[in-house]
Amino acid sequence: MNLSKVDNVFSQGTFEATESGLDVAIEGDSFFTLREAGDDTTYYTRAGAFRFDEDGFLINPEGYRVQGQQFNPATNALLPGDPSDIHVINSGLIPASPTTAVDLTTNLDAGADVPVVAAFDYTNPDTYNYSTSIQVFDTLGNNHLITTYYRKDAAPNTWDWFYTTQDAAGNPIGDIANGAAGQGQLTFNNDGTLAGPLVPVAVPQIDWANGSDPSDITLAFDTTQFNSNSAVISQNQDGFAAGDLTSVDINEEGIVVASYSNGEQTNIAQLVLAKFQNPGGLLMKGSNMFVANASSGPPRTGLPGPELGKIFTNSLEQSNVDMGTEFVRMITVQRGFQANSKIITTIDELLGELINLKR
C-alpha cells in the first residue's frame, strides 16, 4: 500500500487562548508572510506562534522572519514600499521628549470672592483663589512642575492667571518671581463659557539651569466659570522622560507595539497578510509553511482588514481536523479490519474441515 496524495485543507480552525502577546491567529483564509535571512523566497503560514530572536527580529519557531509594513518613527505613519523584516532596533531605551504644549481644562468657581490682598504673591494663598500644578519635561527628560494660579478680578466674569516654576536649584523662574502684575486674563460669557476662541499662550522661554536646552512651552486654557468648586477637569502635556523597553506585543490590528517604562508606546510595524485564489494549490514546504506556484496563483497582499482577515491576539489557531469524525472513521476501519479477519479465519476453518473429510 502506497500514499498517493496529501490534500491541503484550509478551513478555519478553532482558536486557543495563550498568554503570549506575540501569538496571533487569522480569522479568514489569508496567511502570514515569512522570509529566511538571505533568501528572497516568500513563505506563507497560518501558524502565528511568533517570538523575537537575539537580534530583535520577529520570527516563527523555525527562525523565519515575519514580514510587515514598517512605521516611520517620526510621524507614526506607515512607510511606503514592500514589506520587510519586523525588527525592533531600539530595544533598550526611548529618548526623552521635551514638553512643548500644556492643555489645562479647569472650572473656576463663579461664586468665589475677590481676594482682599491687592498684590498677587504666589507664596501667599490669600492673594489668589485657586492653583494647580502639572509635571513637564526638559530635553534631558528631567521633570519639573509648572504651577498656574487663578485670581478673581474685580471686573465681572474676569480672572487673572499667573504661573511659576523652579529651576534645578529650586530658584523661581520668570518675571512672576519678581512681583509681576500678572501673565494674562481669562474672560467669560454670562453662561460661564470662555469668551473668544481658545488661543494657546506662549510663556517666556524657561532655562532650567541643568544643562538641558531652554523650554518653549505654550499654555492652553480650556476653562469654564460655573457656580461650582474650582477643580481640575483634566491636564495634558506632550513631553515624556526617557524609558526602558518593557514589552513588545501585537495588537488586534496586527501592529507590533513596543511599550516603555515611561508609559509611551511606539508602533514598529504592521503584519502583512496574503490571500490566494486557490490556496489548495500551494506547495508544502514543511513546518506548516507553503510557497506559491502556478496552481495557487499570485497572492494578494495587504494589511489586516475586512478583505484579508481579522487578527486575534493572544490566540493560536488549532488543527481544523474534526477529531470526532476522525475517531468514528478510525473505529469504522478497525471494525472492518476485524470483520475481514473473521472472514479469513472462518474460511481457514472450512478449508481445514474439507481436508479432514478427504482424509
BELSULHU-V969556 format. One record per residue. RES is the residue in one letter. PSI is psi in degrees with one decimal (NA if undefined). Layout:
BEGIN
{{RES,PSI} {RES,PSI}}
END
This chain:
BEGIN
{{M,131.3} {N,149.3} {L,121.4} {S,-36.2} {K,148.1} {V,121.0} {D,140.7} {N,128.6} {V,113.5} {F,28.5} {S,157.2} {Q,130.5} {G,166.8} {T,160.1} {F,143.1} {E,128.9} {A,141.5} {T,172.8} {E,-6.4} {S,130.1} {G,-1.6} {L,1.2} {D,126.8} {V,153.0} {A,155.2} {I,128.5} {E,106.0} {G,-171.7} {D,29.6} {S,-180.0} {F,150.9} {F,154.1} {T,137.8} {L,155.3} {R,148.4} {E,142.2} {A,128.7} {G,7.2} {D,132.4} {D,-3.6} {T,132.7} {T,129.5} {Y,153.2} {Y,140.9} {T,153.2} {R,-11.6} {A,118.6} {G,31.2} {A,89.5} {F,161.7} {R,172.1} {F,139.5} {D,-176.1} {E,-16.4} {D,2.1} {G,12.4} {F,138.3} {L,121.9} {I,165.7} {N,176.3} {P,-23.6} {E,-0.3} {G,6.3} {Y,139.8} {R,131.0} {V,139.6} {Q,144.4} {G,168.8} {Q,126.0} {Q,152.8} {F,145.2} {N,115.6} {P,-23.3} {A,-38.6} {T,-9.5} {N,31.0} {A,153.2} {L,137.3} {L,144.8} {P,168.0} {G,-178.7} {D,154.9} {P,153.2} {S,178.2} {D,136.8} {I,117.8} {H,122.4} {V,99.5} {I,-52.9} {N,74.1} {S,-7.1} {G,-46.9} {L,138.5} {I,130.4} {P,160.1} {A,156.4} {S,123.6} {P,152.6} {T,131.5} {T,-20.8} {A,139.0} {V,129.1} {D,124.3} {L,116.4} {T,111.7} {T,149.9} {N,133.5} {L,132.7} {D,114.3} {A,-21.8} {G,6.1} {A,151.9} {D,152.6} {V,128.1} {P,140.0} {V,-39.4} {V,124.7} {A,-43.8} {A,133.2} {F,136.3} {D,113.1} {Y,-16.7} {T,-6.8} {N,105.5} {P,-16.6} {D,-6.7} {T,2.6} {Y,162.8} {N,-31.8} {Y,149.5} {S,154.9} {T,151.5} {S,152.9} {I,143.9} {Q,132.7} {V,168.1} {F,144.1} {D,-174.5} {T,-17.2} {L,-4.6} {G,5.4} {N,143.3} {N,147.3} {H,160.0} {L,129.9} {I,125.2} {T,129.4} {T,140.8} {Y,144.0} {Y,128.2} {R,124.1} {K,133.7} {D,159.6} {A,-29.0} {A,140.3} {P,143.4} {N,35.5} {T,135.2} {W,141.3} {D,141.8} {W,149.9} {F,164.9} {Y,158.8} {T,157.0} {T,176.2} {Q,150.3} {D,-173.5} {A,-25.2} {A,0.4} {G,10.5} {N,136.2} {P,143.3} {I,140.8} {G,165.8} {D,-24.4} {I,-30.7} {A,-15.9} {N,17.3} {G,30.7} {A,151.8} {A,-30.7} {G,163.7} {Q,-28.4} {G,-178.8} {Q,150.0} {L,126.0} {T,146.1} {F,153.2} {N,172.4} {N,-16.9} {D,6.8} {G,-3.0} {T,157.5} {L,131.3} {A,131.4} {G,169.9} {P,158.0} {L,108.1} {V,117.4} {P,141.2} {V,125.9} {A,122.0} {V,157.0} {P,147.5} {Q,133.5} {I,120.9} {D,113.2} {W,-8.0} {A,40.3} {N,15.8} {G,-7.6} {S,164.4} {D,147.1} {P,147.6} {S,135.6} {D,110.2} {I,137.4} {T,142.2} {L,130.8} {A,122.6} {F,102.2} {D,79.7} {T,147.3} {T,161.7} {Q,87.9} {F,160.7} {N,70.1} {S,159.8} {N,142.0} {S,131.8} {A,152.7} {V,123.5} {I,-46.6} {S,156.4} {Q,137.0} {N,145.6} {Q,155.0} {D,10.5} {G,167.4} {F,158.5} {A,169.8} {A,151.1} {G,149.1} {D,148.7} {L,126.5} {T,-32.9} {S,158.4} {V,124.9} {D,167.6} {I,126.4} {N,-177.7} {E,-12.0} {E,3.4} {G,17.2} {I,128.8} {V,116.6} {V,126.4} {A,128.0} {S,140.9} {Y,162.8} {S,-17.0} {N,8.0} {G,-5.6} {E,154.2} {Q,142.7} {T,129.6} {N,123.4} {I,-55.0} {A,166.1} {Q,132.5} {L,143.3} {V,133.9} {L,155.2} {A,141.0} {K,141.0} {F,149.2} {Q,-37.6} {N,80.6} {P,-24.5} {G,-17.2} {G,-1.4} {L,147.2} {L,124.8} {M,136.8} {K,7.2} {G,160.8} {S,39.6} {N,25.3} {M,149.1} {F,161.3} {V,153.7} {A,152.3} {N,-171.5} {A,-33.7} {S,-37.0} {S,-27.5} {G,168.5} {P,150.2} {P,151.7} {R,115.5} {T,151.7} {G,-170.8} {L,157.6} {P,143.0} {G,-167.7} {P,-34.5} {E,-48.8} {L,-13.4} {G,159.6} {K,144.1} {I,133.7} {F,125.0} {T,163.4} {N,39.0} {S,150.1} {L,140.3} {E,130.1} {Q,174.4} {S,140.9} {N,11.2} {V,133.0} {D,102.7} {M,-35.6} {G,-47.4} {T,-42.3} {E,-37.0} {F,-41.0} {V,-42.4} {R,-40.9} {M,-43.2} {I,-39.9} {T,-45.5} {V,-40.8} {Q,-44.2} {R,-38.8} {G,-41.3} {F,-42.9} {Q,-40.3} {A,-42.9} {N,-37.1} {S,-40.4} {K,-39.3} {I,-45.7} {I,-41.5} {T,-42.1} {T,-44.2} {I,-40.3} {D,-40.6} {E,-39.3} {L,-42.5} {L,-38.2} {G,-41.1} {E,-38.7} {L,-42.2} {I,-38.1} {N,-37.1} {L,-37.4} {K,-36.6} {R,NA}}
END
